[in-house]
Amino acid sequence: MSDYIGIFGLILITLGFGYEMLKTVRRRKCNLSRGVLLLFISASVLLFYHALQLGDIIFMSLNLVVTVINLVNLYFS
């Protein structure tokens, strides 16, 4: 059951961050500062590594998606 809750959380976060990323790509401008984006990216990479150590596929997927989205946002900042 907890896997389903984790997958649902993954979907919700992906939809939220993905929607904002699409707005950023359309505007070709990200409203977040580079410092905040670098903080998000660093945190996501570290959390991905932690999830990898635990073997948690859902948490790894979430952090991989968030890292990619924030890299796109960083590109447009």
N, CA, C and O atoms as CSV, one atom per row, in Angstrom:
chain,resi,resn,atom,element,x,y,z
A,1,MET,N,N,0.820,-1.200,0.000
A,1,MET,CA,C,0.000,0.000,0.000
A,1,MET,C,C,0.863,1.264,0.000
A,1,MET,O,O,0.529,2.247,-0.661
A,2,SER,N,N,1.974,1.235,0.742
A,2,SER,CA,C,2.811,2.431,0.806
A,2,SER,C,C,3.446,2.745,-0.544
A,2,SER,O,O,3.732,3.906,-0.835
A,3,ASP,N,N,3.672,1.713,-1.381
A,3,ASP,CA,C,4.186,1.974,-2.728
A,3,ASP,C,C,3.194,2.793,-3.538
A,3,ASP,O,O,3.590,3.691,-4.281
A,4,TYR,N,N,1.901,2.489,-3.402
A,4,TYR,CA,C,0.887,3.238,-4.135
A,4,TYR,C,C,0.831,4.688,-3.664
A,4,TYR,O,O,0.650,5.601,-4.470
A,5,ILE,N,N,0.985,4.894,-2.375
A,5,ILE,CA,C,1.002,6.256,-1.840
A,5,ILE,C,C,2.223,7.001,-2.377
A,5,ILE,O,O,2.122,8.167,-2.758
A,6,GLY,N,N,3.369,6.333,-2.407
A,6,GLY,CA,C,4.587,6.939,-2.945
A,6,GLY,C,C,4.463,7.270,-4.420
A,6,GLY,O,O,4.898,8.334,-4.861
A,7,ILE,N,N,3.874,6.365,-5.180
A,7,ILE,CA,C,3.681,6.603,-6.617
A,7,ILE,C,C,2.728,7.780,-6.829
A,7,ILE,O,O,2.955,8.612,-7.708
A,8,PHE,N,N,1.672,7.850,-6.033
A,8,PHE,CA,C,0.726,8.962,-6.137
A,8,PHE,C,C,1.428,10.287,-5.825
A,8,PHE,O,O,1.219,11.279,-6.523
A,9,GLY,N,N,2.251,10.304,-4.789
A,9,GLY,CA,C,3.028,11.499,-4.464
A,9,GLY,C,C,3.974,11.875,-5.588
A,9,GLY,O,O,4.119,13.053,-5.916
A,10,LEU,N,N,4.623,10.872,-6.184
A,10,LEU,CA,C,5.518,11.096,-7.325
A,10,LEU,C,C,4.766,11.745,-8.474
A,10,LEU,O,O,5.262,12.688,-9.091
A,11,ILE,N,N,3.586,11.252,-8.761
A,11,ILE,CA,C,2.770,11.803,-9.853
A,11,ILE,C,C,2.388,13.253,-9.559
A,11,ILE,O,O,2.493,14.115,-10.432
A,12,LEU,N,N,1.944,13.521,-8.332
A,12,LEU,CA,C,1.532,14.887,-7.986
A,12,LEU,C,C,2.686,15.876,-8.076
A,12,LEU,O,O,2.531,16.969,-8.620
A,13,ILE,N,N,3.842,15.495,-7.543
A,13,ILE,CA,C,4.999,16.391,-7.598
A,13,ILE,C,C,5.447,16.600,-9.037
A,13,ILE,O,O,5.793,17.716,-9.424
A,14,THR,N,N,5.442,15.535,-9.832
A,14,THR,CA,C,5.829,15.645,-11.238
A,14,THR,C,C,4.874,16.561,-11.991
A,14,THR,O,O,5.308,17.385,-12.796
A,15,LEU,N,N,3.580,16.422,-11.735
A,15,LEU,CA,C,2.607,17.300,-12.389
A,15,LEU,C,C,2.824,18.761,-11.998
A,15,LEU,O,O,2.795,19.645,-12.855
A,16,GLY,N,N,3.039,19.012,-10.721
A,16,GLY,CA,C,3.242,20.388,-10.259
A,16,GLY,C,C,4.505,21.012,-10.814
A,16,GLY,O,O,4.463,22.100,-11.388
A,17,PHE,N,N,5.638,20.323,-10.647
A,17,PHE,CA,C,6.906,20.850,-11.153
A,17,PHE,C,C,6.905,20.873,-12.685
A,17,PHE,O,O,7.440,21.800,-13.292
A,18,GLY,N,N,6.308,19.858,-13.305
A,18,GLY,CA,C,6.261,19.786,-14.765
A,18,GLY,C,C,5.469,20.930,-15.366
A,18,GLY,O,O,5.864,21.503,-16.382
A,19,TYR,N,N,4.344,21.264,-14.736
A,19,TYR,CA,C,3.522,22.377,-15.204
A,19,TYR,C,C,4.308,23.685,-15.155
A,19,TYR,O,O,4.287,24.467,-16.105
A,20,GLU,N,N,4.997,23.912,-14.049
A,20,GLU,CA,C,5.804,25.127,-13.919
A,20,GLU,C,C,6.950,25.143,-14.923
A,20,GLU,O,O,7.293,26.196,-15.461
A,21,MET,N,N,7.546,23.974,-15.178
A,21,MET,CA,C,8.633,23.902,-16.150
A,21,MET,C,C,8.118,24.248,-17.548
A,21,MET,O,O,8.788,24.962,-18.295
A,22,LEU,N,N,6.937,23.750,-17.905
A,22,LEU,CA,C,6.368,24.069,-19.220
A,22,LEU,C,C,6.117,25.569,-19.359
A,22,LEU,O,O,6.352,26.142,-20.422
A,23,LYS,N,N,5.639,26.207,-18.286
A,23,LYS,CA,C,5.455,27.661,-18.322
A,23,LYS,C,C,6.794,28.366,-18.507
A,23,LYS,O,O,6.885,29.353,-19.236
A,24,THR,N,N,7.826,27.862,-17.851
A,24,THR,CA,C,9.168,28.437,-17.988
A,24,THR,C,C,9.663,28.309,-19.418
A,24,THR,O,O,10.213,29.261,-19.971
A,25,VAL,N,N,9.472,27.141,-20.024
A,25,VAL,CA,C,9.937,26.909,-21.396
A,25,VAL,C,C,9.180,27.819,-22.359
A,25,VAL,O,O,9.777,28.384,-23.275
A,26,ARG,N,N,7.882,27.963,-22.162
A,26,ARG,CA,C,7.091,28.830,-23.047
A,26,ARG,C,C,7.524,30.292,-22.937
A,26,ARG,O,O,7.624,30.995,-23.942
A,27,ARG,N,N,7.779,30.744,-21.702
A,27,ARG,CA,C,8.197,32.136,-21.487
A,27,ARG,C,C,9.674,32.343,-21.785
A,27,ARG,O,O,10.128,33.466,-22.008
A,28,ARG,N,N,10.420,31.234,-21.785
A,28,ARG,CA,C,11.875,31.269,-21.941
A,28,ARG,C,C,12.527,32.074,-20.813
A,28,ARG,O,O,13.564,32.707,-21.007
A,29,LYS,N,N,11.909,32.038,-19.647
A,29,LYS,CA,C,12.426,32.751,-18.474
A,29,LYS,C,C,11.922,32.058,-17.223
A,29,LYS,O,O,10.731,31.779,-17.086
A,30,CYS,N,N,12.848,31.783,-16.309
A,30,CYS,CA,C,12.498,31.197,-15.019
A,30,CYS,C,C,12.547,32.293,-13.962
A,30,CYS,O,O,13.511,33.056,-13.894
A,31,ASN,N,N,11.511,32.368,-13.143
A,31,ASN,CA,C,11.428,33.427,-12.138
A,31,ASN,C,C,12.216,33.121,-10.867
A,31,ASN,O,O,12.362,33.996,-10.013
A,32,LEU,N,N,12.721,31.912,-10.725
A,32,LEU,CA,C,13.516,31.571,-9.547
A,32,LEU,C,C,14.969,31.975,-9.769
A,32,LEU,O,O,15.466,31.956,-10.895
A,33,SER,N,N,15.635,32.337,-8.688
A,33,SER,CA,C,17.041,32.725,-8.804
A,33,SER,C,C,17.906,31.492,-9.062
A,33,SER,O,O,17.523,30.368,-8.737
A,34,ARG,N,N,19.071,31.722,-9.649
A,34,ARG,CA,C,20.009,30.623,-9.914
A,34,ARG,C,C,20.424,29.937,-8.615
A,34,ARG,O,O,20.608,28.720,-8.587
A,35,GLY,N,N,20.571,30.709,-7.548
A,35,GLY,CA,C,20.960,30.139,-6.261
A,35,GLY,C,C,19.944,29.135,-5.737
A,35,GLY,O,O,20.306,28.062,-5.254
A,36,VAL,N,N,18.673,29.492,-5.837
A,36,VAL,CA,C,17.611,28.585,-5.390
A,36,VAL,C,C,17.585,27.335,-6.264
A,36,VAL,O,O,17.441,26.222,-5.758
A,37,LEU,N,N,17.722,27.518,-7.564
A,37,LEU,CA,C,17.721,26.367,-8.468
A,37,LEU,C,C,18.907,25.446,-8.193
A,37,LEU,O,O,18.756,24.225,-8.198
A,38,LEU,N,N,20.074,26.017,-7.956
A,38,LEU,CA,C,21.248,25.201,-7.636
A,38,LEU,C,C,21.056,24.468,-6.310
A,38,LEU,O,O,21.508,23.334,-6.155
A,39,LEU,N,N,20.392,25.108,-5.365
A,39,LEU,CA,C,20.083,24.460,-4.094
A,39,LEU,C,C,19.143,23.274,-4.313
A,39,LEU,O,O,19.376,22.191,-3.775
A,40,PHE,N,N,18.080,23.474,-5.101
A,40,PHE,CA,C,17.145,22.392,-5.421
A,40,PHE,C,C,17.859,21.237,-6.118
A,40,PHE,O,O,17.652,20.073,-5.777
A,41,ILE,N,N,18.694,21.566,-7.090
A,41,ILE,CA,C,19.402,20.532,-7.848
A,41,ILE,C,C,20.342,19.754,-6.933
A,41,ILE,O,O,20.380,18.524,-6.980
A,42,SER,N,N,21.091,20.460,-6.110
A,42,SER,CA,C,22.012,19.791,-5.178
A,42,SER,C,C,21.260,18.873,-4.227
A,42,SER,O,O,21.668,17.734,-4.000
A,43,ALA,N,N,20.163,19.372,-3.675
A,43,ALA,CA,C,19.366,18.567,-2.748
A,43,ALA,C,C,18.799,17.334,-3.441
A,43,ALA,O,O,18.817,16.243,-2.870
A,44,SER,N,N,18.299,17.490,-4.656
A,44,SER,CA,C,17.726,16.359,-5.385
A,44,SER,C,C,18.770,15.306,-5.714
A,44,SER,O,O,18.497,14.109,-5.630
A,45,VAL,N,N,19.961,15.746,-6.086
A,45,VAL,CA,C,21.036,14.793,-6.391
A,45,VAL,C,C,21.429,14.027,-5.128
A,45,VAL,O,O,21.611,12.810,-5.173
A,46,LEU,N,N,21.559,14.730,-4.009
A,46,LEU,CA,C,21.906,14.063,-2.751
A,46,LEU,C,C,20.808,13.100,-2.303
A,46,LEU,O,O,21.097,12.000,-1.832
A,47,LEU,N,N,19.553,13.512,-2.450
A,47,LEU,CA,C,18.448,12.629,-2.090
A,47,LEU,C,C,18.359,11.431,-3.031
A,47,LEU,O,O,17.984,10.337,-2.609
A,48,PHE,N,N,18.702,11.631,-4.303
A,48,PHE,CA,C,18.746,10.508,-5.240
A,48,PHE,C,C,19.784,9.491,-4.778
A,48,PHE,O,O,19.521,8.289,-4.765
A,49,TYR,N,N,20.958,9.975,-4.402
A,49,TYR,CA,C,22.019,9.089,-3.930
A,49,TYR,C,C,21.576,8.332,-2.672
A,49,TYR,O,O,21.844,7.139,-2.529
A,50,HIS,N,N,20.900,9.035,-1.774
A,50,HIS,CA,C,20.393,8.402,-0.554
A,50,HIS,C,C,19.376,7.307,-0.903
A,50,HIS,O,O,19.431,6.204,-0.359
A,51,ALA,N,N,18.460,7.621,-1.805
A,51,ALA,CA,C,17.458,6.635,-2.220
A,51,ALA,C,C,18.112,5.448,-2.917
A,51,ALA,O,O,17.657,4.314,-2.773
A,52,LEU,N,N,19.170,5.706,-3.664
A,52,LEU,CA,C,19.912,4.632,-4.322
A,52,LEU,C,C,20.501,3.686,-3.281
A,52,LEU,O,O,20.448,2.467,-3.441
A,53,GLN,N,N,21.057,4.249,-2.220
A,53,GLN,CA,C,21.619,3.431,-1.144
A,53,GLN,C,C,20.544,2.582,-0.468
A,53,GLN,O,O,20.809,1.460,-0.035
A,54,LEU,N,N,19.330,3.125,-0.381
A,54,LEU,CA,C,18.219,2.400,0.238
A,54,LEU,C,C,17.536,1.440,-0.729
A,54,LEU,O,O,16.789,0.556,-0.311
A,55,GLY,N,N,17.796,1.618,-2.028
A,55,GLY,CA,C,17.131,0.800,-3.042
A,55,GLY,C,C,15.679,1.192,-3.258
A,55,GLY,O,O,14.863,0.359,-3.652
A,56,ASP,N,N,15.349,2.450,-3.004
A,56,ASP,CA,C,13.980,2.950,-3.118
A,56,ASP,C,C,13.756,3.524,-4.518
A,56,ASP,O,O,14.120,4.667,-4.798
A,57,ILE,N,N,13.159,2.726,-5.381
A,57,ILE,CA,C,12.947,3.098,-6.790
A,57,ILE,C,C,12.056,4.336,-6.915
A,57,ILE,O,O,12.337,5.217,-7.728
A,58,ILE,N,N,11.002,4.411,-6.130
A,58,ILE,CA,C,10.070,5.541,-6.226
A,58,ILE,C,C,10.774,6.843,-5.860
A,58,ILE,O,O,10.643,7.841,-6.568
A,59,PHE,N,N,11.514,6.835,-4.766
A,59,PHE,CA,C,12.220,8.037,-4.320
A,59,PHE,C,C,13.335,8.409,-5.296
A,59,PHE,O,O,13.598,9.591,-5.514
A,60,MET,N,N,13.994,7.399,-5.887
A,60,MET,CA,C,15.014,7.683,-6.908
A,60,MET,C,C,14.364,8.343,-8.115
A,60,MET,O,O,14.881,9.327,-8.645
A,61,SER,N,N,13.224,7.799,-8.551
A,61,SER,CA,C,12.519,8.352,-9.713
A,61,SER,C,C,12.101,9.791,-9.458
A,61,SER,O,O,12.285,10.663,-10.307
A,62,LEU,N,N,11.541,10.030,-8.287
A,62,LEU,CA,C,11.101,11.378,-7.935
A,62,LEU,C,C,12.258,12.364,-8.007
A,62,LEU,O,O,12.131,13.430,-8.610
A,63,ASN,N,N,13.364,12.021,-7.405
A,63,ASN,CA,C,14.492,12.952,-7.372
A,63,ASN,C,C,15.148,13.106,-8.733
A,63,ASN,O,O,15.684,14.171,-9.038
A,64,LEU,N,N,15.119,12.079,-9.548
A,64,LEU,CA,C,15.635,12.195,-10.910
A,64,LEU,C,C,14.769,13.167,-11.716
A,64,LEU,O,O,15.287,14.030,-12.424
A,65,VAL,N,N,13.456,13.017,-11.602
A,65,VAL,CA,C,12.531,13.904,-12.319
A,65,VAL,C,C,12.705,15.352,-11.856
A,65,VAL,O,O,12.787,16.262,-12.681
A,66,VAL,N,N,12.760,15.563,-10.553
A,66,VAL,CA,C,12.909,16.916,-10.012
A,66,VAL,C,C,14.245,17.529,-10.438
A,66,VAL,O,O,14.314,18.723,-10.731
A,67,THR,N,N,15.296,16.723,-10.473
A,67,THR,CA,C,16.602,17.224,-10.915
A,67,THR,C,C,16.547,17.673,-12.366
A,67,THR,O,O,17.035,18.754,-12.696
A,68,VAL,N,N,15.964,16.863,-13.232
A,68,VAL,CA,C,15.875,17.210,-14.655
A,68,VAL,C,C,15.043,18.478,-14.843
A,68,VAL,O,O,15.428,19.369,-15.601
A,69,ILE,N,N,13.916,18.558,-14.162
A,69,ILE,CA,C,13.062,19.740,-14.282
A,69,ILE,C,C,13.805,20.996,-13.828
A,69,ILE,O,O,13.719,22.040,-14.476
A,70,ASN,N,N,14.524,20.896,-12.733
A,70,ASN,CA,C,15.254,22.068,-12.244
A,70,ASN,C,C,16.455,22.401,-13.116
A,70,ASN,O,O,16.849,23.565,-13.189
A,71,LEU,N,N,17.044,21.418,-13.776
A,71,LEU,CA,C,18.105,21.709,-14.746
A,71,LEU,C,C,17.548,22.494,-15.929
A,71,LEU,O,O,18.195,23.414,-16.430
A,72,VAL,N,N,16.347,22.130,-16.373
A,72,VAL,CA,C,15.694,22.886,-17.451
A,72,VAL,C,C,15.422,24.314,-16.980
A,72,VAL,O,O,15.678,25.273,-17.709
A,73,ASN,N,N,14.904,24.450,-15.761
A,73,ASN,CA,C,14.656,25.791,-15.219
A,73,ASN,C,C,15.949,26.594,-15.107
A,73,ASN,O,O,15.962,27.793,-15.385
A,74,LEU,N,N,17.031,25.938,-14.702
A,74,LEU,CA,C,18.325,26.619,-14.597
A,74,LEU,C,C,18.787,27.104,-15.966
A,74,LEU,O,O,19.343,28.196,-16.083
A,75,TYR,N,N,18.562,26.310,-16.986
A,75,TYR,CA,C,18.935,26.696,-18.349
A,75,TYR,C,C,18.237,28.000,-18.746
A,75,TYR,O,O,18.832,28.846,-19.413
A,76,PHE,N,N,16.985,28.159,-18.338
A,76,PHE,CA,C,16.214,29.342,-18.723
A,76,PHE,C,C,16.306,30.482,-17.707
A,76,PHE,O,O,15.629,31.499,-17.857
A,77,SER,N,N,17.129,30.322,-16.687
A,77,SER,CA,C,17.226,31.408,-15.691
A,77,SER,C,C,18.270,32.430,-16.112
A,77,SER,O,O,18.493,33.413,-15.405
